Amino acid sequence: MLIIQFILITIIALIVLRLIFKLKSGELTSQQFALWLVIWLVAIVVIGYPKITSQLASRVGVTRGVDLVVYTSIILIFYILFRLLMRLNKIEDNITKIARQVALEDKDKDK
């Protein structure tokens, strides 16, 4: 195992430990935990066995395995960003509704 592989797998192991603590503290749902665990386990497999990505890349028509990993990562990042933006918009809408309700209640109390 190369030094970089060892370092990356160690970092991912620490991230997984943090996920476990967040699950136990209730900061993560079991569904969120499972999703992130799968992502990090796939990362460990890709780091530990880089030939897998090369073989998969040749099957889907990409020249190098690292290119496939980059393309997949970019798509995943954009999807997560999209989900975060949708959640942020929903939170902003909820805050606006609550602020309106509070303002109307305050107006009624003043009368």
Sequence and secondary structure as in RCSB ss.txt:
>XXXX:A:sequence
MLIIQFILITIIALIVLRLIFKLKSGELTSQQFALWLVIWLVAIVVIGYPKITSQLASRVGVTRGVDLVVYTSII
LIFYILFRLLMRLNKIEDNITKIARQVALEDKDKDK
>XXXX:A:secstr
  HHHHHHHHHHHHHHHHHHHHHHHTSS HHHHHHHHHHHHHHHHHHH THHHHHHHHHHT S HHHHHHHHHHH
HHHHHHHHHHHHHHHHHHHHHHHHHHHHHHHHHHH 
